[in-house]
Amino acid sequence: MITLKEYIGHIRNWKKLCQELGVDSGLPREEREPQIILKAYEKWQGDMANHIYGMFAFALYDDSQDKLFCMRDQFGTKPFYYYMTEDKELLVSTGIRKLLDMPGVKKELNEDLIQIYMTLTYIPGEDTFFKGIKKLLPGRYMEFKKGDETPVITRYFKPEFKPDNSKSLQEYAGEIHDTLAEIMTEVKEDGEVAESFLSGGVDSSYVLAMSDAKVANSCGYDFEALDESSLAAKTAELLDRDFNRCLVSPQQFFDIVPWVMYNMEMPLGDASAIVFALGCRATAEHTKLCYSGEGSDEFFGGYNMYRNAERYGDNLKTFYVGNTNIMKEDEKEKILKKYDPSILPINLCKEIYEENEGLAPLEKMQDVDIQIWLEGDIYFNVHNMSTAAGLEVRMPLTDMRIFDIASRLPVEYKVTAEENKLAFRTAALKKLPEEIAFRKKLGFVVPIRYWMADEKYNQDVRDKFKSDIADKFFKKDEIWAIYEEYIGGNSDLWRKVWTIYTFLVWYEEYFTKR
C-alpha cells in the first residue's frame, strides 16, 4: 500500500493525468490531486515529475518496499524539509515549524549561515538556519528505507540551455504566446474565481491580460517617485479590470516585520517581501486565489544586469552568486564576532558553474539565478507569505513548457544593448500595447531607504542594533557605525542595515520569544 504523507501544490494538467492514470476527474481537487500523485508514483516512480505540470512537494510511504519517497518540483516553487534524528528516523515536512514541533528535533542555530545571509539576504542551498534541518533541493527526489544511514537523493532535472537559431524572433514570440494561452486554461478550474497581482511591469500585465481575472491587486506608497501602482492602475483600466490598491504606510511596513520573519521561517532580507506580505493579506480579504508573474525574468533574461554578461565573461564564476551581493568578505569579517574565511557564498555556485561550462555568460547568470535566487528568495517568499495570509498564489509563467522555450532562445532574443527580455516582450505585444509590453523594468521598489532613516519609524531598528541579541553575533560598535553613517546621509547603506536587522528580528522570534 502507498500512503501520501505530505503534499502541497497544484497540478495543472490534471485532466490528461486523470485519463492516463484512471483517476476519477469528478473528484474535488483535495481528493483528486493526492490520487494523481499516488497513481503517478505507481506508474512512473522517479520519472513521475516529467509527466506533471505544476507546483508540488510531497512525501509518500511505499510499504511494499518499506520506503519513504519524497519529491520537489523542478524549480522549487514549494518547500520541502527533512531531519535525521539521533535514532536514525527521517522526519519530513513542507514547513520548518512543523518539523521543529516533532519529537526528536533539536532546535539549534546554524550560525555559519549568518555569513551567507549577510551577503545574499536569503539562504539558498540544502542547509537552513536550523542545524540538521535540510532542504530537498529543486529537481530532486529522495528515498529512505528504515535502517539506512542517510537518504538517497537523485537529481531528475537541471536547467539546460540549448540555443536554437532555426526560428525567428516572431516565431519564438508566437510559441511563447500560444504556450501561455494553453497554460492559462489549466491554472484555474471550473468553480474557482481568481484575481491577479499587478505591478507596473510586463510580466504581471501579460498574465492579467491572458487570464479571466476580473480584479487586479497592487501595492503602492505615498511616495510618487517609487510608486508603481499608478502604472498598474492604468494597465487595469486599459484591460477593463477592477483595481484594488493597498496603500502601504511606513508604520504598517515596520509593524508587520516580526510577523513576516516568523511566518517566513527563515530570515529574508528582501524588503519587498514585507510589502508582498501586506499585499497578500489585503488581497486575501476578497479572494483565496491569485495569479502572479514570477519566473519570467530568470527564464527570459529580464534583469538589467544581464546586459553586462558578455563583459563579465569567464570572471563570473569568481564573483557572481546571484541577484544580490550585499556584503563583501572583509565587511563581514569586520562586523561578525565569529568569521570563518572558508564559508563563502561563491561555494554555493561551484557545481553550477561546473555544469554550465561552455555556455554563454548570460546563460550562466540565468542558471545561477534559477537555481539560487528563484528558489531561495522569490518562491520562498511567495509561498510563505501567501500561505500565512490564507491566499493561494499560482504562477503561470513558472512552468516547464515556458522554460523549454526560454532554454532554446538565442541570447540575442533575450538581451540586447537596448532591451531585456526581448522575445517575451514581443510575445506580450499580442495582448498589450507597446508602452506596457516594452516598459522599462523598475523592480519591486520600496521606499525603505528613506523610511528607515526617519526616527518616527526606526526605533526598533535602533533597539535591535544595541540589543543583547546583536551582542551575541556582531561587534556592536561596528554595526552601530554602519547605522550612524546611514542615518548621517549615506542612504546606500540601507541594505546592510536592513539585512542585519531582519536577522535580529528573526532570531528573536525563534530563539527568544519562543
N, C-alpha and C positions, 0 to 999 in steps of 0.2 A: 504494500500500500504506500502511496505517495501523499504526503501531507504538506500543505503550504503553511509555513510558519510565520513568514513576514512578507508583505507586499505593499509597495506604494507605486503609483504611476498611472498612466493612461495609454491604452493600446489603440492605435489609430486604425489599423487595417483589420479590425475585429470581424467585420463581415466575411471577408475572404477566409480568415483563420477559422471561423465557426464552421464554414462549409468544409474546409480541408481537414479539420480535426474532429468533426462530428459533435460540436458543441451547440446546444440549443440557443439560437440567436435571439429568442424571445425572452431570455433571462435578463433580469435587471443587471446593470453594469457591475454592481458589487458582488454578484454571483458569477457573472459571465467571465470576467477577466481572470479570476483565480482558476476557473476551469480551463481557460485557454493556456495559462501558464503551465498547469499540470499536464495537459494533453501534449503541449509543445515539448515539454521535457521528455515525456514518454516516447515521442516520435523522433526527436532530433538531439536530445541530450545537450552537449556543449555547443552544438551548432544552432541552437534554437534562436539566438538573438538575430541571426541572419535572416530570419523569417518574420520578425516582428518589427513594425514601425511604431515608434512612440517613445515614451519616457518610462523607465522602470528600474526598480531594485527589489530583489526578493530573495528569500531563503526557503528551501523545501527539504523535507526529510524523506529519503527513499529507504523504507525499512527492509526491502529485499536485498539491499546492499549495505544496510546499516550505515548510510552515508548522508551527510548534510551537503546540499548543493546550493550555492549562492551565486547570484549574478547581478551585475550592474550594467546599465546601458552604455552604448559606445562613447558618449560624451560626458557622462556623469551628471545628468540633469537631476537625478535623485540620489540621496546619500545612502551609504551602507558602511557599517562599522562592525568590528569584531574584537574579541578579547579572549585571551587564553588564560584560564585560572591556574593556580598552583597545582590543582588536581587534574590538570590537562583536560579540562572541559572547555569546549569552544562556545562562547556566548556571542550571539549576533543580534543586531538591531539596525533599524533605519534611523535611529536617533541616539545621540550620545547620552542624553539624560536617562533614557530608558535603560541603557547599559549600566550607568552609574548606580541605578536602583537595584541591580541584580545581585544576589548573594555571590560572594567570591570576587567582586570587583573592588579594587583599592583605588581610591581617588587620590592621585598624586600628580603634581605639576611636572610636565616635561619642560624643564627650564631651558634646555638647549634651544628650544624653538623660539625663544624670545629674540635671538639673533636673526632668525629667518623673518620673523614678523616685523622687526624694525626696518627691514629693507623692503619687503613685499607688501606689508599691511594685511596679509592673509596667509593661510597655511596650505600650500599645495603638497603633493606627495602623500605617502602612505601613513606618515606619523601624524598624531594630533597633539594638542596641548595637554592631553592626559596620558601619562605613562602607561603603556601596554594596550591602549585603545588605538586600533589601526583602522585606516580606511581601506576598503576594497576599491582599488583604482578603476577608473572608467575602462570599458572594453575588456574586462576580466571576468572570469568565473572562478569560484573557489570550491574545492571538495575536501571534506574531512570525515574520516572514519574514527570512531571511538578507539583509543589506544594509539593513534598517530601522535607523533611528537609535534608536528606542525601541519597546518592545512596546505594543500597543494593548490597553487594559483596558476591559472592558464590565461594567457592573453589571446583573445579571439579577434581583436580589432586594434589597428593603429592607423592614424591618419596617414594617407599616402597621396602624393601629388604627381600626376602623370599628364602634363600639358598636352593637349591635342589641338593642333593648328588646322585641322581639316574643316572647322566650322568658322563662319564669320561672326562678328560681334552680334549682329542682329539675330543670327540663328541661335546663338547661346542665350540671348535675351528671351527669345521665344520659348526656349526649353525651360528656362527658369520660371517664366510666367505660367506656362502650361502645367508644370510640376506643382507650383504653389497652388494653382487652381484646384488640382486634384487633392492636395493635402487639406485645403480648406473645407472640402466636403467631408473630411474624416475627423476633424478636431472637435466636432460637436455632433451629438446625436439627437434624434427627434425627442422633443420634450425639454431639452436643455435651452436655456437662454443665456447668452454670453454678452458681456460688454468687452471693451478693449482699452488698454492703456495707450496713451497717445502723447508723444513728445513733439518737438518741432522737426524731428528728423524723418528721413525717408523710410526707415525700417518699420516703425510703428504705423506710419501713414499708409504704407503699402499693405500691411496686414489688415488694417482697418478697411481700406478700400476693397480688399478682396473678400472680406467677411460679411456676414449678415448682421453684425452687431449694430444696434441702433443707438448705442450710447458710448461716448469716448470719455476717458478719465485722465486728468493731468494734474500735476503739482506745479504750483507757482509761488512767487515771492513778491513782496512789495519792494522789489529791487530790480528796476527795469532792465539794467544792463545785462543781468544774468537770468532773466525770466523768459523761458521758452514757451510758457503756457499761452501767451498771446498768439504765437505762431500756431500752436496746437489748436486754439480756438478757431482760427481762420481756416485751418485744414478741415476741422469738423464741420464748419459751416459750408465749405465747398462740397463736402461729401454728403451733406444733408443728414448729419447725425447730431443728436443731442450732445451737450458737452457739460461735464462737471469739472470744476476747478477746485482742488484742495489747496487753499492758501496756507502756506507753512510760515509760521512766525518763528523768530529766533527762540522765544521762550518754549514753544512746543518742541522745537528741534532738540534743545538741551534736556527738556524734561523727560523725553522718551528714551534717551541714551541707555539708561540701565535696563529698561525693558527689552531694548533691541539686543544688547550684549548678552542678556540672559537667554533669550529665545534663539539667538544665533548659535549658541552652544560653544562656539569658539569666537575669540575676538575678531572683528573685521574693521580695518581702518579706512574703509571706503566711505567717505562722508555721504555719498549719495544713497547708501544703504539706509540711513536714518530717514531721509525723505521718502524713499521707497516704502519703508515700513509705515509711515504716516499715510502714504497714498493707498497702500493695501487696506489699512484699517478704514479709511474713508470709503473706499470702493466696496468693501465687504458690507457696508450698511445697506446697499441696494442690489447687490448681486453676489452669487457664490462662485461665479466662473468668469474668468477674464483672459483675453489674449494679450500676448506681449511679443516684442520683436527681437529677442536675444538670439545670437548666433551669426547674424549676417556679417558683422564687422570682421570677425575672425575668419569666417569662411571665404569672404569675397574681397578682403583687403580694405577694410573701412577706416582704419586708423591713419591719421595724418603722418605719424612717424614712419609708416611703411614706405613712404616716398623716399626715405633715406636709406632704404635697404641696400641698394647697389653700392652706395658709398661705404657702408659698413663692411660689406664683403665677408671675408673669412674671419674678420675680427669679432663677428657676432658671438662665436662660441666662447669668447673670453669675458663677455660682459652682459649679453642680452639674456635677461632672466624673466622677461615678460613685461606686461604693461606698466608696472610700477617699479621704481628703484629709488626709495626714499632716503635711505642712509647708506653711506659707504662704510667700509670696514674700519677705517680709522675713527670715524664718528662713533660707531658702536663701541669700539674699544675704550673710547674716552668716557662714555656715559654709563656703561654697564659694569656692575661690580664683578660679575663673572663673565669672562670673554674667552672663547676658545677659537683660535685662528683657523682651526680645521673645519669649523662649521660655516660653510659658505653657501649662499643661495645658488650660485652657479653650479654647484654639485647636483642640484635637483634636475639640471638640464643636460648633464653629460651624456646620458643614454639617448636622449632625444637628438642631440647633435650627432651622435654616432649613427643613429638611424637615418638622419636626413642628409648625410654626406652626399654631395653631388647635386643637391637641389639648388635652385636659385635663392639668393639671400632673402627675398621676400617670402618665399615658401618656408624657409627655415624659421623666420619670425612668426609666421602664421602657425606653424607646427608647435612651437613653444607656447604660444598664446592659447591654442586649442587644448593642449594637454595640461598647462599650468594655470593660466589665468581664468579661462572659462569655468573649469571645474572648481578651482579654489576660491574664486571671488564671485563671478556672475551667477552661476547656477546655485551655488551655496547660498547666496543672498536671496535669490528669487524663491527658492524652496522654503527656506526657514522663515522668512518674513511673511510670505503669503500664508503658510500653514499656521503660523502663530495668530494671524489676523482672521483665520477661518475662511480664506479665499483660495480657490484653486486656479493656478495660472498655467495656461498651455501656450507653448511657444512653437508656432507653425514653421518658423524658419530653421529651427533646430530639428533636422530630420535627415536621415541617411540619404534620402533621394536628393535633397538640396545639396548636401555635402558632395555627393557624387558628381554633380555638375561643377561645383566650385573646384573640385580636385582636378578637373580636366581643363580648366580655363588657362590659356596662356597668360603669362604675367602681365602683358600689355593690356589685357582685358580686365585686369583688376585695378592696377595703379598706373597712372601716367604722371608726368611732371605737373599737370594742372588738376588732375582729378583722382579721387579714390573710388573704389567700388564701382567701376565703370559699367561692367556688364549688368550688375544688379540694378543700378540706377536706370540703365537703358530699358531693362525689363519693367521697372516701375512706371516708366513713361506710358505704358499701355493703359494705366489706370489713373495716373496722376499728372497734373500739369508740370511743365519743366521746372518751374520755380520751386516746387516741392521735391520732385524727383532728384534734382541736382542741387538742392540746398546744402551749403557747406556744413560739415559736421561740427556741432558745438559741444557735444558730450553732455552728460547729465550734471551740469554745473550747479554748485551750491554756494551761496554767499558766506560760507563759514569763515573764510579768511578775514572777513570784516566783523561778523558776529562775535567770534571768539575773542577779538581784541576789545570788545565792549564790556566794561565792568558790570553792566546790568545783567549779563548772561554768563560770565566766565568764572563765577565764584567756585563752582565745583571743580573746574579745571585747576584753579589755583590751590584749592584744598588737597586735591589728589597729588599734585606735584610736591606738596610738603608733607604728605602722609607717611605713616609707618609702613604702609604697603610699598610706596615708592622707595623707601629706605631699604627694603628687602632686596631689591633688584638693581636699583640705579644709584649713581653718585648724585645725591640730591642737588649739590651745588652746581653740577654740570647741567642737569636738565633744567634747573631754575634759570641758569644763564641763557639757555636757548629760549625759554619762555619770555624772559625780560627783553631779549633782543627782538623777539617777535612783537611784543607789546610796544616796544620802542619805535616800531615802524618797519621792521623787516618782515613784511607780510608773507614773503616766500617761505618762511619757516613754519607756516601754519600746518603743513602736512606732518612735520616732525613732531610738533606739539600734539596734534590730534592722534597720531599713531601711539605715542606714549600714553596719552590719556585714555584711549579706548582699551588698551591692555589693562590699565589700572582699574578701570570700571569693571571690566570682565572678571578680573581676578577677585575683586571684592564680592561680586555676585556669587561666584562659585566656591571661593575658599574662605570668605569672611562671614558673609551674611548666611550662607548655607553650609 
